[in-house]
């Protein structure tokens, strides 16, 4: 895969650098208290994704790692609408791949499209999400891309809080920068799932 600098995809990242990246992400985003998650579940730990997505150096480093998780046949990138578009844009700049944003619902004006940007029929797409607890939103985006004729080559989660298992159960190859359990980081830099 060619990047914006014209260099080939780097080899697997050094595990210690991935661990350091995840530690930085968790340090800036992990909040403790009483929180309701988007799934409706309650949790005493919340990961404020904007705290790692809004830090330029952390976002740059995260995008570089996400690049290392992409299959070589990926031609396009996509994300569900929302905060994940920040990571999507950073990875697009890192990989020089065109991108698309998948809306929850088609917009009610203009093109009235559910998919904005570039997701042509036959494209091999990596779908990127910031934090996933249930996998519902990213699975819906993946199905919309498939219905439009694209192939979802893989789903990459920055922080997998449980959504990865649900996505794999639906047949999606799912990778994560970090898998988080109730007691903290369970796995770092997980590659292809079953």
VMD Tcl script that draws the C-alpha trace (Angstrom):
set ca {
  {0.00 0.00 0.00}
  {1.35 3.40 -0.89}
  {1.10 6.19 1.65}
  {0.98 9.90 1.03}
  {4.75 9.94 1.25}
  {4.99 7.18 -1.35}
  {6.49 4.69 1.11}
  {5.29 1.12 1.37}
  {3.27 -0.05 4.33}
  {5.57 -0.46 7.31}
  {6.02 -3.88 8.87}
  {4.32 -4.79 12.11}
  {4.84 -2.11 14.76}
  {7.08 -2.74 17.71}
  {4.83 -4.17 20.47}
  {6.37 -1.81 23.03}
  {5.48 1.21 20.87}
  {1.90 -0.09 20.46}
  {1.67 -0.59 24.23}
  {2.95 2.94 24.76}
  {0.38 4.30 22.27}
  {-2.46 2.47 24.03}
  {-1.20 3.64 27.43}
  {-1.27 7.25 26.15}
  {-4.78 6.80 24.73}
  {-6.08 5.31 27.97}
  {-4.31 7.89 30.16}
  {-5.97 10.82 28.39}
  {-9.41 9.29 27.84}
  {-10.24 7.00 30.79}
  {-12.70 8.66 33.16}
  {-14.12 7.19 36.37}
  {-17.58 7.87 37.78}
  {-21.12 6.84 36.86}
  {-21.78 6.85 33.13}
  {-24.46 5.69 30.73}
  {-22.96 4.28 27.53}
  {-24.49 4.76 24.06}
  {-25.77 1.18 24.35}
  {-27.78 2.18 27.42}
  {-25.56 0.10 29.70}
  {-24.15 1.67 32.86}
  {-20.42 1.75 33.57}
  {-18.11 3.24 36.17}
  {-15.45 3.70 33.47}
  {-15.92 5.83 30.36}
  {-13.48 6.44 27.53}
  {-13.87 9.98 26.21}
  {-12.72 9.41 22.64}
  {-12.45 13.13 21.96}
  {-9.53 13.27 24.38}
  {-7.41 11.11 22.08}
  {-9.00 12.17 18.79}
  {-8.47 15.89 19.45}
  {-4.78 15.64 20.40}
  {-2.85 16.14 17.11}
  {0.21 14.03 17.99}
  {-1.84 11.23 19.54}
  {-4.21 11.22 16.55}
  {-1.24 11.12 14.15}
  {0.34 8.19 16.03}
  {-3.00 6.36 16.21}
  {-3.56 6.83 12.46}
  {-0.10 5.41 11.75}
  {-0.89 2.34 13.83}
  {-4.30 1.88 12.22}
  {-2.49 1.96 8.87}
  {-0.40 -1.02 10.00}
  {-3.60 -3.01 10.70}
  {-5.07 -2.55 7.20}
  {-5.07 -5.47 4.76}
  {-2.97 -4.75 1.65}
  {-5.97 -4.96 -0.71}
  {-7.85 -2.02 0.87}
  {-8.67 0.60 -1.76}
  {-10.95 2.89 0.30}
  {-11.65 3.85 3.89}
  {-14.95 4.60 5.63}
  {-16.40 5.30 9.05}
  {-19.81 5.77 10.61}
  {-20.79 9.42 10.93}
  {-19.65 11.07 14.16}
  {-16.37 11.35 16.00}
  {-14.80 8.45 14.09}
  {-14.58 10.75 11.07}
  {-11.67 12.51 12.79}
  {-9.71 9.24 12.85}
  {-10.93 8.40 9.33}
  {-9.50 11.64 7.95}
  {-6.17 11.11 9.72}
  {-5.86 7.55 8.37}
  {-6.82 8.74 4.87}
  {-4.00 11.28 5.01}
  {-1.63 8.57 6.29}
  {-2.58 6.08 3.54}
  {-3.62 8.36 0.66}
  {-6.86 6.37 0.36}
  {-10.20 7.98 -0.59}
  {-12.83 7.91 2.13}
  {-16.55 7.79 2.76}
  {-18.77 8.56 5.73}
  {-21.82 6.39 6.37}
  {-24.78 8.23 7.83}
  {-27.23 6.55 10.20}
  {-30.00 7.65 7.84}
  {-29.91 9.17 4.37}
  {-29.83 12.95 4.58}
  {-33.11 14.66 3.80}
  {-31.77 17.08 1.20}
  {-29.22 17.39 -1.60}
  {-28.12 13.94 -2.75}
  {-30.29 12.24 -0.10}
  {-27.47 9.74 0.20}
  {-26.62 7.57 3.17}
  {-23.01 7.20 2.02}
  {-21.08 10.43 1.48}
  {-17.71 10.55 -0.27}
  {-16.10 7.69 -2.17}
  {-17.32 4.11 -1.80}
  {-17.72 2.85 -5.38}
  {-19.21 -0.50 -6.31}
  {-16.48 -3.15 -5.92}
  {-14.29 -1.07 -3.57}
  {-12.39 -2.95 -0.85}
  {-13.09 -0.89 2.27}
  {-11.59 -0.73 5.75}
  {-14.29 0.57 8.08}
  {-12.81 2.57 10.96}
  {-14.45 3.19 14.35}
  {-13.11 4.95 17.43}
  {-14.73 3.11 20.39}
  {-17.15 0.19 20.09}
  {-19.10 -1.35 22.95}
  {-21.87 -3.23 21.10}
  {-20.78 -3.02 17.46}
  {-24.31 -1.96 16.41}
  {-23.44 1.35 14.71}
  {-20.39 0.05 12.84}
  {-22.26 -3.14 11.77}
  {-25.06 -0.99 10.34}
  {-22.48 1.09 8.46}
  {-20.83 -2.11 7.14}
  {-24.17 -3.44 5.89}
  {-24.92 -0.11 4.16}
  {-21.56 -0.30 2.36}
  {-22.23 -3.89 1.33}
  {-25.70 -2.98 0.06}
  {-24.04 -0.28 -2.07}
  {-21.81 -2.95 -3.66}
  {-18.59 -2.40 -1.68}
  {-16.68 -5.16 0.10}
  {-15.85 -4.58 3.75}
  {-12.32 -5.99 3.93}
  {-12.05 -5.36 7.66}
  {-13.29 -3.26 10.53}
  {-10.65 -1.50 12.64}
  {-11.57 -0.33 16.14}
  {-9.32 2.08 18.03}
  {-10.72 0.86 21.37}
  {-12.74 -2.35 21.48}
  {-14.93 -2.41 24.59}
  {-16.80 -5.53 23.46}
  {-18.06 -4.57 20.02}
  {-15.37 -6.60 18.28}
  {-16.83 -9.92 19.41}
  {-20.29 -8.95 18.15}
  {-18.83 -7.88 14.79}
  {-16.87 -11.12 14.42}
  {-20.04 -13.08 15.25}
  {-21.67 -11.33 12.27}
  {-18.82 -12.48 10.02}
  {-16.78 -9.26 9.86}
  {-13.00 -9.47 10.08}
  {-12.30 -7.15 13.00}
  {-9.02 -5.72 14.25}
  {-8.35 -3.41 17.17}
  {-5.62 -1.14 18.42}
  {-6.62 -2.19 21.95}
  {-9.22 -4.50 23.48}
  {-10.47 -3.24 26.82}
  {-12.13 -5.36 29.46}
  {-13.73 -4.43 32.75}
  {-10.29 -4.50 34.39}
  {-8.44 -2.49 31.75}
  {-6.43 -3.37 28.64}
  {-6.81 -7.04 27.71}
  {-5.02 -7.10 24.35}
  {-2.94 -4.63 22.37}
  {-2.79 -4.43 18.59}
  {-5.03 -7.38 17.79}
  {-4.86 -8.47 14.21}
  {-7.39 -10.40 12.18}
  {-10.16 -12.05 14.14}
  {-11.91 -15.30 13.33}
}
mol new
graphics top color blue
foreach p $ca { graphics top sphere $p radius 0.5 }
foreach p [lrange $ca 0 end-1] q [lrange $ca 1 end] { graphics top cylinder $p $q radius 0.2 }
display resetview
